Amino acid sequence: MVNNQIKQLRTARHLSQEQLAEKAKVSVRTIQRLEAGDDASISTLNLVAGALDVQVGDLFPKTAALKQQAKIQSADELLQAQLHQRHEEYKNFKRIYNTCYIVVMLLWGCLFSLVHSSVISSIMGVLWIGGWMALDPLKKWLEIKRISPKLDVKYPLTVNRLDKNQLNKKQRAKA
């Protein structure tokens, strides 16, 4: 990979080597080597491309991209596989959460028939409505604080991708 555009892309985004390294989750020395034209693994290229918000092919000038076509295609396939796996796990989390959500709220609603006091029943009704409103922020908190960080570790190439928890166009076409 003698000729690449990493330095140009980095400077165009007003990032230092340290900032890019931190964003890409690689060492500063790795960024220095890449900018000097050293070869890199597919995973590293994916991480740097994600941090720069570009495709792996965009890291190379058009003439060099043709020479690196096999590596670029392999990098894209690896990224797409991790995005697909991540999306499937994320969908499973949403299914499990929604099922638990519905069961808890139905059970709470069933408790109304066991209460014979109108005051307690009214309080339970208010709490039931509040529960519907409180559980959605709980879901968002779980996604941000628990699920996404675990998926970021499991699927490192997807960390900097904006659509990491959503099905992209290529995946929708296959599905």
N, C-alpha and C positions, 0 to 999 in steps of 0.2 A: 504494500500500500504506500508507494513512494509519494504519490500526489493526492492530497485530500484538501477539503475545504473547512476543516474543523476550526482552525484559527480564525478564518474569515467569518464563519457563522457565529463563533463565540464573541468576537469583537463587535459584530453588527448588533448583537443583543446586549452589549455593554456588560459582559461578564468577564471576571478575571478567571485565570486558570483554577484558582482555589474555589471560586464560586461554582464553576462548571463541574469540578471534581465532586464537590459536596452534593450538588443537584443530581449528578449522574451516579452517585454512590461508588465512585472509584477514587484511586489515589491521585494526587496532584502529579506525581511522577508519570502515571499512566497518560494523563492529558498531555504532558510535555512530550512524551514519546510519540503519541499519536500525531501531535502537531509537527514533530520532526520527521514524520513519514514512516515510523516503524509500523510493522504489521500488528493487528489486534485480533482477538477472538470475536466470534459472531456475537457472543453475549455482551462484550464490552462495546462493540459498535452499536448494538441495540440500546444499551444504557445511555451512551453519549447522544445518540440520535433522539432518544426520548427526552433527555434533558434539554436539548436544543429545539425540541418540538418540530422535528423533521423526520423524514423517512431515511433509512440507512443509505439508500441510493443518492440522497441529497448531500451526503458527506463527501462525495467525489465529484470532480468535474465530469461532464458528459463523456469525454473520451476515456477517462479512467474508469468511469462507471461501467462502460461496456466490457472492459477487461476484468472487472470485478463482479460481473453479472452473477456468476454462480454463488459467490459469497453473499452478495446482496439478496439474492432469492432465498438462500438458506436462512439468512438472518430474518427476513420477512416471514418465512414459514414458521420459524421458531417463535417469533413474537406473536403471530396469529394463533399458534397452538396454545401458548400461555394465556393469551387474552380469552380464548374460547374456554379453556379449563377454569380460569378465574370466574368468568361469567357464569358458568354452570354452578360453581360452588356458591356464588353470590345469589343466584336464583334459588338454590336449595335453602339458603339462610332465610330468604324472604318467604318461601313457602312454609317453613317450619315456624317462623315468627307469626305469620298471619294465621296459621292453624291454632297456635297457642293463644293468640289474641282473641280469636273467635270463641274458643272453648272457655277461656276465663270469663269473657263477657256474657256468654250464655249461662254459665254456672251462676254468676252474680245475678243475672236476671231471674233465674229460677228461684233464688233465695227470697224474692219478693213474696211468693205464694206462702212461704213459711212464716212470714211476719204478719201479726194481726193488728199491730198498732199503726195507726195512720201516720203518726209523727216519725216513728222509726222507718216506716216504709217510704216516707217523703225524703228522709235523710239518705236512705239507701238509693233512692232514685237520683238524687243530686250527685251522690258519689259515683253512681253508674255512668251518668252523663260525663262527669269529670274524668272517669276512667277512660272513656273513649278518647277524650281530648289529651289525656296525659300519656297514653300508650304510644301515640305517634311520635312525640319527641323522644320517648325512650327508644323507639326503633331507630331514629336518626342517630342518637347517641351511640347505640350499639354498633351501627354501621361505621361511624367515624372513629370511635375509640377502640373498638374490639375487632370487628370483622375486617375492615380495610387494612389495618396494620398487619394482621395475620396473613392476609392474602398477598400483601406486598412482600412479605418475607418468603412465602411459598412460591410466588411468581415474580421474581425480581425484575424481569424485563418490562413488566407492566406498571411499575411504580410511577413513572412520570407521564403516563398516558391519561389524557383527560377522559377518555371513554372506557376506562378500565373496568367499570362495573356495568357497562351497557353493551348490548349486542351491536356490532358495527355492520356496515352494509355488506361486506364480503360474507360474514357469518350468516346474515339474514338470507342471502341468496342461496347459500348451501342448505339452510334449514327447511 
